[in-house]
Amino acid sequence: MSKELVFGHQSPDTDAIVAAKAFSYLQNQLGYDTEAVALGEPSPETAFVLNYFDEPTPRIIKTAKNEVDSVMLVDHNEFQQSVSDIKDLTITHVVDHHRISNFQTDQPLYYRAEPVGCCSTIIVKMFDENKIEIPVQLAGLMLSAIISDTLLLKSPTTTEEDKIAVKTLAEIADIDYEKYGVEMLKAGTNVSAKSDQELIDQDAKSFTMGGKSVRIDQINVVEFSEIDARKDDIEKAMKAESADKGYDLFLVLITNVLNSDSKMLVVGDPISAVEKAFNAKISNNTVSLPGVVSRKKQVVPPLTDALS
């Protein structure tokens, strides 16, 4: 059996990196030959998690065809979010919790998608279904991924399955997940250490909506003032990248992880579609979005409808 690479999306968040590690471990236990890799540098939050559990940082790749013929995808399916040469590869497995879009294969494959808050939640279920024990270290990593994606189970994307998985993993890892979760989320909000470019790239995903190229980034903070002081420079970076990459709209969702509110910076057109999507007026390229914390559930769907 030929080796396969397992990876999450570009600009990887904690779940993209952890889900790749977890799924690779599971598949290797089932007889496959896989390696978990990443499509970008870990975020500060992910670096905190890897360091906390003494887990090595995955190898970063730019292309995959030069190494393997087949790959497994986790935490994404849209080709523009994947490795650059994804169209030249055979995709054998996908495990995801996002919408299915811009995805097509020539060969049959294993595809599992569930509407839960985190891809790692699905993989927890797969361990159970295959009667394979989750190692303590991996349990801590997967717990971290679910905490990250659900903002400590406060995001509207959170399901009962996510809550069950968190309790199961916390017991295996022997961790007070609430105390650890707050520490972990705060570790990912050190925006002062990042450049404007790093901030707009760190958790950004590209989408095609109504024929428009849309880029959506998310930045977690504990105080909005951390971004307000740099707003003009961040907007300049957004405009420059839009011109370079051809984005019609570039949105940066700034989320306060302590009170679960957000505001959004908006660059590009059509502005009217953004206002329609959120039923709110944009002033000075900014719109307030109380209670909005999920790009997947609260940003992408209404924006897709507005641009259709």
N, C-alpha and C positions, 0 to 999 in steps of 0.2 A: 504494500500500500504506500503510495507516494505521500510525502509530507505536504501538509496544508498550513497556511497561515490563518490565524484568527485575529480579527481586529474590529474595533469600533470606528466611529466617525472621525472626520478631521476635527481639529481644534478639540481634542478629547476632554471630556469632563471625567469625573470620578467613575461614573457608571460605565462609560465607554472603555476605560482601561481595566476596571475590575471585572466587568462582564466578559471581556476577552480572556482574562486570566482564568476565570471560573469555568467558562465554557470549554476552553482548551484543556483544563485539568479533567473535566468530566469526559470529554471526547477521548482523551488519552486512556482513561480508565475503561472506556468502551471498546478500545482496540485501534483507534485512529492514531496517526502520527501527526501531531499539531504543535505549533508554537504560537503563543500569544505575542503580538507586536502592537505598536501604536502608530498612529498617523500624525503625531505631533508631540510636543513637549507636555508633560503633566502640568496641570495648573497648580498654584500654591496649595489649594485644598487637597488635591490628589497627592502632591508631594508630602504633605503632612500625614496623610493616611498611610502611604507606603512606608514612610519613616517610622510611624507609630507601631506598625506591625512588622517592621524589619523585613520588608518585601522589596526585592530589587525592582528598579524601574525597567519597564519593558523596552526592548530594542525599537528604535524608531525607523520606519521605512518611508521612502518616497514613492517607490514602485514595487510591484510584487511579481510581475511576469518574469523578471530576471532571476527569480528564485524558485517559483512554484507555478504549477498549472492551475491549481484549484485553491479556493479560499472559502472561509466561513465568516459570515458577517454577524455582528452583534450590535444592538442599540442603534441600528440605522438600516435603511434599504435604498434610499434615494441615491442614484449614482453620483450626483454632484457633491454629495457629502462623503463619498468613499475614496478609495485610493485612486490615483490619477489614471491608472491603466485598467480599471475595473472591467471595461468592455472587452478586454483581451483575455479575461480569466473565466474559468468555470466556477460558478458559485454553487457549492454543494449544500450549504446550510445557512439559514437565516433565523436568528432569534431576535425579536424586536417588540417594542411597545408603542411605536409611532404609526402614523398613517402610512399607507402604501402608495407610493407615487414615483413615477419615472423609474420603474423597475421592470425588467424583462430579461428572461433567460432562454437559451436555446435548449437546455436540458432540464428534465425533471429534477426537483430538489426537495430537501426537507425545509419546510418553512413554518415557523411557529410565531404567531403574533397574538398578543393578548393586551387588552386595554387596562393595564395596571400602571402604577406610578413609576416603576423602575424595571429595566430589563433583567437586573439581577434577581428580582422577585420570581420571574419565570424560571430562571435557572435553578433557584432553590427548589422549586417544584419538580424540576427534571431530575435533580439528585434523588429526591424522594421516590419518584416514579421508577428510577433505575436501581433503587436500593443501594445507593452509594453514599457513604458517610462524607460529610463536609469536614475537612480538616479545620482545626481551631483557627489557624492563621487566616485561611481563606474565608472562614465565617466572619471574622472581624472585617475583612476587606469588603465582603458583600453587604454586611450591615452598614458600613460606611457609605456604600453606593446608594442604598435605599434611603438613608438619612439625607444624603445630598440631593437626590432627585425629588424627594417629597418634602424637603425643608423640615425635617424632623416630624414627618407625618402631618404637617399642617397644610400642605398644598392640596388644592381641590382634585388633583390627580390621584391622591391617595385612596387606595381601596382596602377592603378588609383583608385581602390577600397580602398586601404590603405590610399591614400591621401584624399579621400572623408570622410572616417571614422575619420581621424585625425581632419579635419575641423569641422565635426559634433560634435565630443567629446569635442574639445577645446571650442566650443561655449556653450555646456551644462555646462562644468566645469568652464567657464569664465577664461581661461588661455591663455597667450601668449605662444603657444606651442614651438616656436623656442627658445625663451629665456629659458623657463623651460627645454626644451630638452637638451640643452648644459649643463646646471647645473646638470641634472640627469645623463647624460652619464659620465661626469667627476666624479661624486660621485661613480661610479662603477669601477673606474680605480686606486683606492688606493692599489696598489699591495704591497707596503712596509709593510702594516699591516697584510699580509697573509703569512703563511708558504709555503714552496715549495709544500707540499702535498695538501694544500688548493688550491693553484694555478692550479694544474693539475687536480683537482677534481671539481672545482667550476662550470664549464659549460661543462662537459664532457658527451659524448654519445658513446654508443657501437654499432657497426655495424658488420654484417657478409657480406663479399664481396669476391666472388670467393673462398669460403671455408676458408677464413682467418678471424680471429677475429681482428677487427680494433677499436681502441679507438681514438676519436677525441675530443680534448678540445679546447676551445677558450678563450683567455685572452684579454681584452680590455685595452689599455694604451693610454696615451697622448704623451709619449716619449718611443721609443724602448730601450733606455738606461736603463730604469727601470728593464727590463728583462735581457738585455745583461750582466749586472753586476752579475746576479745570474744564468747564463746559465748552468754552470757545475753542480751546485746543483740541478737545475730543471731536468736536464737530468738523474742524479742519481735517483731521485724520480720516473721518468718515467720508467727507467729500472727495479727498484725494484717492481713497481706496475705491470709491464708487466710480470715479473717472477711469482709474486704472483697470478695474475688473468688469466694468460695464453694468453695475447694479443700477436698477431704476429706483429702488427704495433701499435705504439702509436705516434700520431701526436698532436702537440700543435700549434694552429694557434694564432699568436700574432698580434692583429689588432690595428692600430693607428686610434682612432675614429675621430681625427681632419682632417687627410688627406686621409683617406680611403685606406691605403696601409697595407700590412701584410708581415710578415715573418713566417716561420714555422720551428719548431724543430721536427726532425724525429728520432725515435728510433725503431729498429727492422728490419724485412725483409718482403717482398723484397723491398729494396731501389730502385731498377730499376723500379718498378711499380710506385713509387712516382714520379720519374724523368720523366717517360713516361706520367703520368697523367698531369703534369704541364709544360712539355716541358722545363725543367730547371734542371741544375746540382745541386746536393746537396754537399755542402762543409762544413766540420766540423759540420755535422749533422744539417745544416741549409740551407734553400732555401728561396730566396726572391720572394715574390708574389705581385708585384705592382697591385693595383686595386682590389685585392681579399679581400672581407670582409664577404662573406656569406658561411658558412659551407654547408648549405642545397643546394645551387645552384651552387657554384663555387668549392667546394671541394669534396663532396660526389659523384656527378655524374661522373666526370672524373676519380676519383680514382676507382669507381666501374667498369667502362669500362676497366681500365688498369689492374685490378685484375681478370677480367672475362676470 
